[in-house]
């Protein structure tokens, strides 16, 4: 049985809420609400069984409760009493003349907040008599819900107090508004928590202040159940998503590792599917003869069928099939928390969750028609931590200072640290550095701290490193402030201390340290470790970039290029990219080349090639692939087959699957565009399923709204300023 049981009803304004013989019988029946503890384990009485039988006839859906499930498993006085009480609650509107609000707020075991048990959204005072009167006068529909848990789940998950249920429902206000189709400003809801012994539950009332507004469809009911379940079982769902999948149990790996392995298989090697290539070419031919919008929803049925068959062909790939199976497994595990009825599985081509794939198929066919060669996005690897050169940390000395003993020691130490020198001896160098530091040399203290922290040319000793770094920080050395701040920010080798980290990085940045400005700015922009502050993060990154720091220039260029945090500005993007490219940043050089090749406002084939060459020279296989395509197709430059094959071969050898696919299609004498389009579609489908899996795994914990994330991922554009 589902672990979360919900029951939704609505009360119409013309309902007759009058007491009847049935209500009187079950309300006055001895022992119904108060059962002696010593009697609970005895078999259910004859009268209880008769009453339950009558309840099941009058209210057949009451059998879908946790209480009835308990009763069936063990027919005792206690379980019978719990079921009778629950059924009375669920059908209270038909059993007495009190308003539903009065009943759930004041009935026995309702947990009270002040003089009664009713609560609502944060910051709103609840006057029970006023709410009751308002509901009695309300001319529109009022929706009710009971949300129930087993006692063991409530205790384990912390839903054994009214405060926890109240906090959960307050976080669900937007979901209520959406699924009840009531604008937020018109939505009113109230609830009360009943701490029953077996099944703690909450009663919920919701309605619109505008009469006649709102409705709750079956789809809305399922959406609310899902939303409640994800919130209540958040801890359990995290475990669910990290469980092994059935077909990967032998590998003893969690679901994220399974996904990574499948994606890795997709991202390596070629996709040899001549049938799919022919289908794409056929679709391209049909679309070239089709008028009107080339969007799936506007196409004729026979053309849609071609597109569906292409998606089905992609879905037949065992790697995609594994991902899709994984998506369904995880989705069904979530659904089981609130219902036993699982929706029927449908083919990928018929799944509305992945409808964007169909338009991706159309786009690839249109690329073939227009003889376009899309530029694939390079897979960016995490950049290494920026490390200042030792020379940067050294001050410019006067002649008098150069003659001082501490600088003589430092000079001797550097000689012994020169690996190209015959007298290279780190141990002797450290002895001279320590003597220099003892005489007060702040730069030397920083260098000693860095050496022992990194284990660079000496045995790693974190405590000894911190001693020297702290001394250097006390003398306001900007590089020591940066290194120590970054160390506390990451929490590596030391216990993480975010307050100290931010303070040290800011002090270093205020002294003009571009490394600290970048590190602090990025942390504030990301909002993962530090509290997100986008304006301040952008200010610091810009400051670092304008001081010539290539990683900051690349990041700022990317922000202007994508238009997700900053308003899109191609001119500024290309400027920052090319400034970073001059410093051999391969990612910046690649994106600069991409813009110079594709964006009409900055298009310059000569500069595009130069940027790609810089990226290629610094290990970017996508740049090698693009250079190969440029010389192979010969659209903007003279065709050079030998140079093209050389670049493509180098790219393929460096692991680029697009280059390998193109070389394979050349050797097989197949259509290049169709072959690359097939590979791109395979990648797009895998990413679409991967993103949905990640959405489900994160739930409300995701850092970015899921719908917005999909827009960014699928359309690669955003408009205006987005705050995180």
HELIX and SHEET records of a PDB file:
HELIX    1   1 UNK A   21  UNK A   28  1                                   8    
HELIX    2   2 UNK A   37  UNK A   39  5                                   3    
HELIX    3   3 UNK A   46  UNK A   58  1                                  13    
HELIX    4   4 UNK A   60  UNK A   64  5                                   5    
HELIX    5   5 UNK A   66  UNK A   73  1                                   8    
HELIX    6   6 UNK A   77  UNK A   90  1                                  14    
HELIX    7   7 UNK A   92  UNK A   94  5                                   3    
HELIX    8   8 UNK A  100  UNK A  106  1                                   7    
HELIX    9   9 UNK A  128  UNK A  137  1                                  10    
HELIX   10  10 UNK A  151  UNK A  157  1                                   7    
HELIX   11  11 UNK A  162  UNK A  171  1                                  10    
HELIX   12  12 UNK A  173  UNK A  180  1                                   8    
HELIX   13  13 UNK A  184  UNK A  186  5                                   3    
HELIX   14  14 UNK A  218  UNK A  232  1                                  15    
HELIX   15  15 UNK A  234  UNK A  242  1                                   9    
HELIX   16  16 UNK A  246  UNK A  251  5                                   6    
HELIX   17  17 UNK A  255  UNK A  266  1                                  12    
HELIX   18  18 UNK A  274  UNK A  288  1                                  15    
HELIX   19  19 UNK A  296  UNK A  298  5                                   3    
HELIX   20  20 UNK A  301  UNK A  315  1                                  15    
HELIX   21  21 UNK A  318  UNK A  335  1                                  18    
HELIX   22  22 UNK A  348  UNK A  350  5                                   3    
HELIX   23  23 UNK A  352  UNK A  354  5                                   3    
HELIX   24  24 UNK A  356  UNK A  370  1                                  15    
HELIX   25  25 UNK A  390  UNK A  393  1                                   4    
HELIX   26  26 UNK A  399  UNK A  402  1                                   4    
HELIX   27  27 UNK A  405  UNK A  416  1                                  12    
HELIX   28  28 UNK A  426  UNK A  438  1                                  13    
HELIX   29  29 UNK A  442  UNK A  454  1                                  13    
HELIX   30  30 UNK A  462  UNK A  474  1                                  13    
HELIX   31  31 UNK A  478  UNK A  490  1                                  13    
HELIX   32  32 UNK A  498  UNK A  510  1                                  13    
HELIX   33  33 UNK A  514  UNK A  526  1                                  13    
HELIX   34  34 UNK A  534  UNK A  546  1                                  13    
HELIX   35  35 UNK A  550  UNK A  562  1                                  13    
HELIX   36  36 UNK A  570  UNK A  581  1                                  12    
HELIX   37  37 UNK A  586  UNK A  598  1                                  13    
HELIX   38  38 UNK A  605  UNK A  617  1                                  13    
HELIX   39  39 UNK A  621  UNK A  633  1                                  13    
HELIX   40  40 UNK A  641  UNK A  653  1                                  13    
HELIX   41  41 UNK A  657  UNK A  667  1                                  11    
HELIX   42  42 UNK A  672  UNK A  698  1                                  27    
HELIX   43  43 UNK A  699  UNK A  701  5                                   3    
HELIX   44  44 UNK A  706  UNK A  715  1                                  10    
SHEET    1   A 4 UNK A   4  UNK A  11  0                                        
SHEET    2   A 4 UNK A 142  UNK A 149 -1                                        
SHEET    3   A 4 UNK A 201  UNK A 208 -1                                        
SHEET    4   A 4 UNK A 187  UNK A 194 -1                                        
END                                                                             
